[in-house]
Amino acid sequence: MNANTIFAEIISTGRFLPPEITTNADLEKVIDTSDDWIRERTGIKERRIAGEDLSTAQMGARASLDAIGKTDIDPTDIDLIILSTATPDRLLPSTACDIQALIGATNAVAFDLGGACSGFLYGLSMAEGYLASGRAKNILVVASEKMSSIVDWTDRSTCVLFGDGAGACMVQKSEGKNGIIGSHHGSDGRLAELLYRPAGGSLIPLNSQLMETGDHLVKMSGKEVFRNAVRSMVEASEKALANAGLSSDDVDLLIPHQANIRIIESTARYAGISMDKVFVNVHRYGNMSSATIPVAMDEASEMGILKTGMNILTVAFGAGFAWGAVAIRW
């Protein structure tokens, strides 16, 4: 999008976190790990885990209603619902349609977006396109993830990283100088098997043997993911800022994907942004995939850290590989 024209503005944010907290000490009881090991490598101290009775759609609906409730918009006024999720409740129909039903958005078009950890930012850019074309006025962008349902709880290198939660925002056409001012997205499918779920799709349908071997769960090559994540997030940040006509010195607040503290610190350092301008909550929630950024936005806003007129940079990296950054004048 042209940096001189602002099409889309986030007018409200919302979040939902499951009430159950799982600490590192809790994990020590079930797998070979320790609080020190987890905190040193990830910065994570605890995460939220959704119970069996709490679905991706239900979490997304609660975050959505939180965001909608901060506006004068009625759910029936929503034209479009874009849901980013790597953990849909079922493969057919889309979980976005379930959220539509739960919140009473009877006039909305609803669909899922599969962008993994970068999905929320993809959703924002998609919303921007709809608003720029005049095909929608009120857009709900949601990210809801039940990562606990797809991690291998016997693999200490991955299961300690993830948590569950949902975030959402209402997006409308910008009427002033505030909104999305620049973005950049990228992907590289050649590296897909460094972070993926081997089985469970149409290529390798589930059967009892695969369920026993755990091939339907997340597999990750941590060192390679780290290396590519930092490089791609820094590049995306630079290009999004350039598209917005800004430099790193102009950034008032960086809200990165909350994967782990090492990736966050390295990205900020190489992007030329000091850590005192970075919002971090990974220690409390872990990696909620695409839900991390909207949850962080809502928390930062509630805490008075995110203020009107600020230049905000958001950036993410995840499975695909897929990455992106969006610059916003709040």
C-alpha positions as CSV (number, residue, x, y, z in Angstrom):
1,M,0.0,0.0,0.0
2,N,1.1,3.6,-0.7
3,A,2.6,5.2,2.4
4,N,0.9,8.5,1.4
5,T,-2.6,7.0,1.7
6,I,-3.9,5.4,4.9
7,F,-6.8,3.1,4.2
8,A,-7.2,1.0,7.5
9,E,-7.3,2.0,11.1
10,I,-7.5,-0.3,14.2
11,I,-10.3,1.3,16.2
12,S,-10.4,-1.3,19.1
13,T,-8.6,-4.4,20.4
14,G,-9.7,-7.2,22.6
15,R,-8.3,-10.4,24.1
16,F,-9.2,-13.6,25.9
17,L,-6.8,-15.9,27.9
18,P,-7.9,-19.2,29.4
19,P,-8.0,-19.0,33.2
20,E,-5.8,-22.1,33.8
21,I,-2.1,-21.2,34.3
22,T,0.6,-23.8,33.7
23,T,3.9,-22.8,35.2
24,N,7.4,-24.1,34.5
25,A,7.2,-25.9,37.9
26,D,4.1,-27.7,36.7
27,L,6.0,-28.9,33.6
28,E,8.9,-30.1,35.8
29,K,6.5,-32.7,37.2
30,V,5.6,-34.3,33.8
31,I,8.7,-33.9,31.6
32,D,12.4,-33.8,32.0
33,T,12.9,-30.1,32.3
34,S,13.4,-27.3,34.8
35,D,12.3,-23.8,35.4
36,D,15.9,-22.5,35.0
37,W,16.3,-24.4,31.7
38,I,13.1,-23.0,30.3
39,R,13.6,-19.4,31.4
40,E,17.2,-19.2,30.3
41,R,16.4,-20.4,26.8
42,T,13.0,-18.9,26.2
43,G,12.2,-16.3,28.9
44,I,8.9,-18.1,29.5
45,K,7.7,-18.5,33.1
46,E,4.1,-19.6,32.5
47,R,1.5,-20.1,29.9
48,R,-2.3,-20.5,29.6
49,I,-3.7,-23.8,28.7
50,A,-7.3,-24.2,27.5
51,G,-9.4,-27.0,28.9
52,E,-11.1,-29.6,26.7
53,D,-14.4,-27.6,27.0
54,L,-12.8,-24.4,25.6
55,S,-12.5,-24.3,21.8
56,T,-10.6,-22.1,19.4
57,A,-13.9,-20.6,18.2
58,Q,-15.1,-19.9,21.8
59,M,-11.8,-18.2,22.7
60,G,-11.9,-16.2,19.4
61,A,-15.5,-15.2,20.1
62,R,-14.7,-13.9,23.6
63,A,-11.8,-11.8,22.3
64,S,-14.0,-10.6,19.5
65,L,-16.8,-9.5,21.8
66,D,-14.2,-7.7,23.9
67,A,-13.0,-5.7,20.9
68,I,-16.5,-5.0,19.6
69,G,-17.7,-3.9,23.1
70,K,-15.2,-1.0,23.0
71,T,-17.0,0.4,19.9
72,D,-20.5,1.5,19.0
73,I,-20.6,-1.3,16.4
74,D,-23.3,-3.9,16.6
75,P,-22.2,-7.5,15.5
76,T,-24.7,-7.3,12.7
77,D,-22.9,-4.3,11.3
78,I,-19.7,-6.4,10.7
79,D,-19.1,-7.1,7.0
80,L,-16.1,-9.4,7.2
81,I,-14.5,-11.8,9.8
82,I,-10.9,-12.9,9.1
83,L,-9.7,-15.5,11.5
84,S,-6.0,-16.5,11.7
85,T,-5.5,-19.9,13.3
86,A,-3.2,-22.9,13.1
87,T,-5.5,-24.8,15.3
88,P,-9.0,-24.8,13.7
89,D,-11.7,-26.7,15.7
90,R,-12.2,-28.8,12.6
91,L,-11.1,-28.7,9.0
92,L,-14.6,-28.2,7.6
93,P,-16.2,-25.7,7.9
94,S,-14.0,-22.8,8.8
95,T,-13.7,-21.9,12.4
96,A,-14.4,-18.2,11.4
97,C,-18.0,-19.3,10.6
98,D,-18.3,-20.7,14.1
99,I,-17.2,-17.4,15.6
100,Q,-19.6,-15.6,13.3
101,A,-22.5,-17.7,14.8
102,L,-21.3,-17.3,18.4
103,I,-21.1,-13.5,18.2
104,G,-24.2,-13.0,16.1
105,A,-22.5,-11.4,13.1
106,T,-25.2,-12.6,10.7
107,N,-24.3,-10.2,7.9
108,A,-20.6,-11.0,7.8
109,V,-18.5,-13.0,5.3
110,A,-16.3,-15.2,7.4
111,F,-13.2,-17.3,6.5
112,D,-10.0,-18.7,8.0
113,L,-6.5,-17.6,7.1
114,G,-3.6,-20.1,7.5
115,G,-0.6,-17.9,8.1
116,A,0.7,-19.6,11.3
117,C,2.4,-17.1,13.7
118,S,2.3,-14.4,11.0
119,G,-1.3,-14.8,10.3
120,F,-2.7,-11.9,12.3
121,L,-0.4,-9.5,10.3
122,Y,-1.5,-11.1,7.1
123,G,-5.1,-10.6,8.2
124,L,-4.5,-6.9,8.9
125,S,-3.1,-6.4,5.4
126,M,-6.1,-8.3,3.9
127,A,-8.5,-6.1,5.8
128,E,-6.6,-3.1,4.5
129,G,-7.2,-4.3,0.9
130,Y,-10.9,-4.8,1.5
131,L,-11.2,-1.3,2.9
132,A,-9.2,0.2,0.1
133,S,-11.4,-1.4,-2.5
134,G,-14.6,-0.3,-0.7
135,R,-15.9,-3.8,-0.3
136,A,-16.2,-3.6,3.5
137,K,-16.7,-1.0,6.2
138,N,-16.4,-2.9,9.5
139,I,-13.9,-5.7,9.6
140,L,-13.1,-8.0,12.5
141,V,-9.6,-9.5,12.5
142,V,-9.2,-12.4,15.0
143,A,-6.4,-14.7,16.0
144,S,-7.3,-17.6,18.1
145,E,-4.9,-20.5,18.9
146,K,-5.2,-23.7,21.0
147,M,-1.6,-24.7,20.6
148,S,-1.8,-27.1,23.5
149,S,-3.8,-29.4,21.2
150,I,-1.1,-29.8,18.6
151,V,2.2,-30.0,20.7
152,D,3.9,-33.2,21.7
153,W,3.8,-33.1,25.5
154,T,6.7,-35.6,25.6
155,D,9.1,-33.3,23.6
156,R,10.6,-30.9,26.1
157,S,12.2,-28.8,23.3
158,T,8.8,-27.7,21.9
159,C,6.0,-28.3,24.5
160,V,7.4,-25.7,26.9
161,L,7.2,-23.0,24.3
162,F,3.5,-22.8,23.5
163,G,0.3,-21.5,25.1
164,D,-3.3,-20.8,24.3
165,G,-5.2,-17.6,23.8
166,A,-7.0,-15.2,21.4
167,G,-6.8,-11.6,20.4
168,A,-9.0,-9.5,18.1
169,C,-9.4,-6.0,16.6
170,M,-12.0,-4.0,14.8
171,V,-10.7,-2.3,11.6
172,Q,-12.4,0.5,9.7
173,K,-11.4,2.8,6.9
174,S,-9.1,5.5,8.2
175,E,-10.6,9.0,8.3
176,G,-7.4,10.8,9.3
177,K,-3.7,10.2,9.7
178,N,-3.9,7.1,11.9
179,G,-3.8,3.5,10.7
180,I,-1.6,1.1,8.7
181,I,1.1,3.2,7.0
182,G,3.4,0.4,5.6
183,S,3.8,-3.3,5.5
184,H,5.9,-6.1,4.0
185,H,5.3,-9.9,3.9
186,G,7.3,-12.9,2.7
187,S,7.4,-16.6,2.6
188,D,9.7,-19.5,1.7
189,G,8.0,-22.9,1.3
190,R,11.4,-24.6,0.7
191,L,12.0,-24.5,4.5
192,A,8.6,-25.8,5.5
193,E,9.9,-29.0,7.2
194,L,11.8,-27.0,9.7
195,L,8.6,-26.2,11.5
196,Y,5.5,-28.2,10.5
197,R,3.0,-31.0,11.3
198,P,3.9,-34.0,9.0
199,A,0.5,-35.7,9.2
200,G,-3.1,-34.9,9.5
201,G,-3.9,-33.3,6.2
202,S,-4.9,-34.8,2.8
203,L,-1.3,-35.7,2.0
204,I,-0.9,-38.0,5.0
205,P,-4.4,-38.5,6.5
206,L,-4.6,-39.5,10.1
207,N,-4.7,-43.1,11.2
208,S,-4.2,-44.9,14.5
209,Q,-0.5,-45.6,13.8
210,L,0.2,-41.9,13.1
211,M,-1.6,-40.9,16.3
212,E,0.6,-43.3,18.3
213,T,3.9,-42.0,16.7
214,G,2.8,-38.4,17.2
215,D,3.4,-37.4,13.5
216,H,0.3,-35.2,13.7
217,L,2.0,-32.9,16.2
218,V,4.4,-30.0,15.8
219,K,7.9,-30.8,14.8
220,M,10.6,-28.0,14.9
221,S,14.3,-27.6,14.2
222,G,14.9,-24.9,16.8
223,K,18.3,-23.6,15.7
224,E,17.4,-23.2,12.1
225,V,14.0,-21.6,13.0
226,F,15.8,-19.1,15.3
227,R,18.3,-18.2,12.6
228,N,15.7,-17.6,9.9
229,A,13.3,-15.9,12.2
230,V,15.7,-13.1,13.2
231,R,16.9,-12.5,9.7
232,S,13.5,-12.4,8.2
233,M,11.9,-10.3,10.9
234,V,14.7,-7.7,10.7
235,E,14.3,-7.6,6.9
236,A,10.6,-7.3,7.1
237,S,10.8,-4.6,9.7
238,E,13.2,-2.5,7.6
239,K,11.0,-2.8,4.5
240,A,7.8,-2.1,6.3
241,L,9.3,1.0,7.8
242,A,10.7,2.1,4.4
243,N,7.3,1.7,2.8
244,A,5.9,3.9,5.6
245,G,8.6,6.5,5.1
246,L,10.1,5.8,8.5
247,S,13.3,4.6,10.0
248,S,14.0,2.6,13.2
249,D,14.5,5.9,15.0
250,D,10.9,6.8,14.4
251,V,9.5,3.7,16.1
252,D,7.9,4.5,19.4
253,L,6.9,0.9,20.2
254,L,7.8,-2.5,18.8
255,I,5.3,-5.2,19.3
256,P,6.9,-8.4,18.1
257,H,5.6,-11.9,17.9
258,Q,6.2,-13.4,21.3
259,A,8.1,-16.6,20.4
260,N,10.9,-16.4,22.9
261,I,12.9,-13.7,24.5
262,R,16.1,-14.5,22.6
263,I,14.4,-14.0,19.2
264,I,12.8,-10.8,20.5
265,E,16.0,-9.3,21.8
266,S,18.0,-10.3,18.6
267,T,15.4,-8.8,16.3
268,A,15.3,-5.6,18.2
269,R,19.1,-5.3,18.3
270,Y,19.6,-5.9,14.6
271,A,16.6,-3.7,13.7
272,G,18.2,-0.9,15.7
273,I,15.4,-0.6,18.3
274,S,16.3,-0.4,22.0
275,M,14.6,-2.9,24.3
276,D,13.0,-0.1,26.3
277,K,10.8,0.4,23.2
278,V,9.8,-3.3,23.0
279,F,6.6,-4.7,24.5
280,V,7.2,-8.1,26.0
281,N,4.7,-10.5,27.6
282,V,6.2,-13.9,26.5
283,H,7.1,-14.6,30.1
284,R,3.4,-14.8,31.0
285,Y,1.9,-16.5,28.0
286,G,4.5,-18.2,25.9
287,N,4.1,-18.5,22.2
288,M,0.4,-18.3,21.3
289,S,1.2,-18.3,17.5
290,S,-0.7,-15.6,15.7
291,A,-2.6,-14.5,18.8
292,T,0.5,-13.1,20.5
293,I,0.5,-9.7,18.7
294,P,-3.2,-8.8,19.1
295,V,-3.1,-9.9,22.8
296,A,0.0,-7.7,23.3
297,M,-1.6,-4.8,21.5
298,D,-4.6,-5.0,23.8
299,E,-2.5,-5.3,26.9
300,A,-0.2,-2.4,25.9
301,S,-3.3,-0.3,25.2
302,E,-4.9,-1.2,28.5
303,M,-1.7,-0.4,30.4
304,G,-1.3,3.0,28.8
305,I,1.9,2.0,27.0
306,L,0.3,2.1,23.5
307,K,-0.9,5.7,22.9
308,T,-2.6,7.6,20.2
309,G,-0.2,9.2,17.7
310,M,2.6,6.6,18.3
311,N,4.5,4.9,15.4
312,I,4.0,1.2,16.1
313,L,5.9,-1.6,14.4
314,T,4.6,-5.1,14.6
315,V,6.6,-8.1,13.2
316,A,6.2,-11.9,13.2
317,F,7.7,-15.1,11.8
318,G,6.4,-18.6,11.7
319,A,5.7,-21.9,9.9
320,G,5.7,-21.7,6.1
321,F,8.2,-20.2,6.6
322,A,6.0,-17.1,6.6
323,W,6.9,-13.7,8.0
324,G,5.8,-10.1,7.9
325,A,5.8,-6.6,9.5
326,V,3.2,-3.9,9.6
327,A,3.9,-0.3,10.6
328,I,0.9,1.5,12.2
329,R,0.3,5.1,13.3
330,W,-1.8,4.5,16.3
